[in-house]
Amino acid sequence: MTNGWVDIKNTDMMLIMGGNPAENHPCGFKWPIEAKLERNAKLIVVDPRFTRTAANADLFLQIRAGSDIAFLGGLIKYAIEQNRIAREYVLNYTNASFIVQEGFKLPEDGLYSGFDQSTRAYDRSGWNYEGSGGVPHSGSGSAAGQAPHALAKPEGGGHQAGGPAGAKTTARLPDTVTHDPTLENPRCVFQLLKKQYSRYTPEVVERITGIPRDQFLKAADLFTSIRKDGDMKKAATIIYAVGWTQHTFGTQIIRAAAILQLLMGNVGRAGGGVNALRGHSNIQGATDMAGIFDVLPGYLKMAAPEDVDLATYLKRTTPTPSKPAEWDSFNYWSNTPRFVVSLLKALYGDAAKKENDWAFQYLPKIDRNYSWTEIWNGMHDGHVKGMFAIGMNGVQIGPDTRKNIEALKKIDWLVVGEIYPDETSEFWRAPGTTADEMKKIQTTVYRLPCAGFAEKDGSFTNSARWLQWKNAALPMPGDARLDQDIVAQVFMRVRDLYQSEGGKFPDPILNLRWPYTKPLSPSLAEVARQVNGQALADVTDPASGQVIKAGQQLPSFAFLRDDGTTLCGNWIYSGSWTEAGNQMARRGTDDPSGLGIFQNWAWSWPANRRVLYNRASCDPSGKPWDPTRRQVWWNETAGRWVGNDIPDFKPDSKPADHMGPFIMNPEGAGRLFAPLTAFHDGPFPEHYEPIESPIANPLHPEQSSNPVAKKPTASGEKYGTAENGFNVICTTYRLTEHYHYWTKNNPMNVQLVPEPFIEVPLELANDLSVKGGDKLKVSSARGSYVAKAMVTHRIKPMMIDGKKTYQIGIPIHWGYRGIAEDAGRTDRDSVNALSPAVVDPNAYTPEFKGFLVKVEKA
Amino acid sequence: MPSGTLQIRAISGHTGPVPGAGVHREEEVCKYIDTTTCIGCKACEVACVEWNDMPFAQTTFDNTYQTMPSTAWNYWNLIKFNEHPRDDGSLMWTMRKDQCMHCEDPGCLRACPAEGAIVQYSNGIVDFNQENCIGCQYCVTGCPFDIPKFNSTTKKVYKCTLCSDRVGQGLEPACIKACPTGCLKFGTKVDMLALAEKRSEQLREHSGFANAGVYNPSSISGTHVIYVLHDATKPEMYGGLPSNPTIPTTFTFWKSFAKPVGLLMALLAAPVAFFHYIAEGPKEAQPPSRGERHE
């Protein structure tokens, strides 16, 4: 989230789309309700189903799964045409006025300029600003950090000139960008944006989304009404979850929301922002700590094979400012070398020396996509031989369950750490496996009882970027072990083997820093202290003169150095455990501003700032747009930015210097146009059809789906078409009453919702002569799923491009292990048997929403 | 389940004054339920089962998100889900937390012939004492909301206590504590009514619900559980909430006519009994049955 849960109470307008917080984040949903009760805020819900969130909406629109960009593109067009944009904000805080290079082409035919048909990829060097030559502005550069942070949404990807691994583009952003403050130049970003979405008329929106144009216009009018007559006081928020990410264009849906919010001047504002609701208690923490293959902790880029040494890597991944000559840019990623060297010191300790490039060569160099689907393809193809699955039910959570089960049959060993016997550890019991087939499975399965969440201490990072420390509430039962004990004990034995037997490259293992009091059972407090960072020699802050002594905890990332005198496991978490103690354990409830900032409750990355980009909550002169919601402001007397929140900005940058609020972009400006390698599939979002769609894309039928969507490399992938009878759109989701695949083991949750079901529109049920409770069989090109029908008014038939189209929905929670499953009371299928293993090209998220199925009476 | 710190106002099957009634004045309490901000998350259902330590029941799929068709002897708190297609093509999906309404004029208590099986505290809570329950189920017929539920094993009737055990100790009911959105609140009747009226006004003025209002039916002198409804003119659409709940005349007759008449008859019978005693001597009382007490 750019903002936070509590901040939602400050909003005047909410668009909840691609998320269902009333059901999946019921405790967080108190804040939208607070906004309704206390501010008369309006709530617009757009979803394929009438959900429990929709039940609380002022306006609900039923959308076809996978058509979100068409809807948002229509909103962008409407906001521009009706002049419901924040012109001063757009002009000064975004790249609207930047001129784009000659030769850049919009995707009227479905393709941006630079597409290579043979490689199915873009040469993105032409997606760039026009440079005016000259030297970089002197006021910018690598000022020692007072104000850094990374994007809250890592899926956004490369906000640096150098893109993610595998990016071959060597073009860089120009130091000085040509711009046109009148916004009239036909090649300026604003005019290109306007042209791009001129095609997204209410008629086109209706054809693609199935939302009747009068309803669309009603929603567009309501949402943009906060900027009526140029008034800047009100703020609107956009709230989403995996209903947006789980598409082959998921990242671009979020981009479209960001563009709309920048145009309307809602980013950085209390009650505004683009707010991702994370699906588990610590998913934000998992991504912050590099739980994804293409980043290091703190969203540092993974090294690539072409990074022959540290200098090459740092040159590729450290951006330089790129902005109009008269603007300033903080360009906080210019501190990348400090973050990287401090990370290497945290990883390899004394073995990381200046002479050996701080052990840069110990880091793996990533040569291709190693995302989730690739790992399972690797097992399926036979070149990945074993797997550790701790804290996740791999068979169930990935797409194409059948393939996942086949993959596990082919590996030599499988280690599962869990609190219940699950579908992954018992993949050999999957429905349809005969006794003979079971005998042929050679995989050795090790099942390790793990501690549950209430039996462990540590920190959770929530959607609002708050790191909240928790204590163990219960002793572990039986032989259960802590996760870190399991990992530590495996690591120590592997290290012993390298020690005694050597290996191809033992150094990174043998030299890994492991300074824990109990090496076989590291305390998470010790780990957290290193994640925060420590001084290895006395370190002085040049601005304040403050000295941190060798061995002390660092107060913030401003103290990180690239000369080996600091270590830090994750720069964005620096400040979470200081000499003053564990900041994550703070429970102060003071909120003097009444804005729900709660500076002394837990600790929020970065630097305890609660709303990102909060400089943008003020006009260019430094005064809050809304005097009743003062977050930060420029204090002329003090010559500093001050406020109720901590300024997410260079604290002494005078408004007259025109430093952009978006300090993590080399432009300092919010990106309406995302240049170069930022995204694989285009600088602006374009509507593409899901990989399986009932229609050809009305915008460009010849290029219907995302041209660079990644289909799995494994053989035998199957996709269905409407012509082959797969003519119903299927979407998957979670229920309030269950938590993923765990709670089917808890009698309380089983009592609340006892069985799997399939939600179908009444009209479809009538067509099939089926009533509620009758069994349905849903089939995709990959597998089938049988469960009882829930016949409902809450999903209606839609007219999609003139064709009557049905959507159905299936909750994901069931499988072949659980109370009801084991008692033989339910069907034992996994819903991901239906979903395709095709992924978004930027975030590698599979398309769990909006694939095609056929539905019949079972 | 009686709570020692609560003052009793009325007792089932009891004639004459209630001991201690009126000695202390207590604020009347009330549970506020805003159906317009309920998200049907069922946290209240879970909290109720857990606080009251009730055994799980096996439920079955019934084409709805609702946990079971109606409250049960071991499930006192149930959110009722109802879909209402509107004329303009839009839909209303109402979620109403169903439980004992703790009527000001409780039909169950009026109907109950067993002395002390049902009591009404002076704060308005109507509570069942299973140790005094004789299992006649008159309370089931006396209730206009279909709340008391009979357990055929224990032969007793059960329902929501408004967590009289918690309230007696100055705590809010378990369902209130668990509610994540604040659509459930607990306080004095006066405060909750004011809050409900204010919320109804907001719904009428800002959310386009012209008929929004408070459910606090006067036909039973009001309730100690009140609802804010999007449309107070149609309470039936919230899963069978009656517009005009009434207590069966059998039981109002019992109290207003039959009982005094019966009392008179009993008084007339007293001399007869006296002479019978003189003539026949005393009769040994049977030992009291050890009724199973439900914790």
Interface residues (C-beta under 8 A of the other chain):
Chain A: A22 E23 P26 C27 F29 K30 I33 E34 K36 L37 N40 F50 R52 T53 A54 A55 N56 D58 F60 T736 E737 P747 M748 Q751 L752 V753 P754 E755 F757 K771 G772 G773 K788 A789 M790 V791 T792 H793 R794
Chain B: T36 T37 I39 G40 C41 K42 A43 E45 V46 V49 E50 F56 A57 Q58 T59 T60 F61 D62 N63 T64 Y65 T67 E83 P85 S90 L91 M92 W93 T94 M95 P180 T181 G182 C183 R199 Q202 H206 S207 G208
